[in-house]
Amino acid sequence: MPDPQRAAILSRITTWTTGVGGTTDADAAELTDAQLQVIRYAAGAFASSYSY
């Protein structure tokens, strides 16, 4: 994802997490990266289970 788009997304996540619960220790980049790792792992597992 392009850096300007990533920055906008992280800003929105930070705004949302602080707006919902006041202050938060959650790091938007860490939350986003963790989810992407799960999706990439699942996609890799799916792709390796099929032979074309």
HELIX and SHEET records of a PDB file:
HELIX    1   1 ASP A    3  GLY A   21  1                                  19    
HELIX    2   2 ALA A   28  SER A   48  1                                  21    
END                                                                             
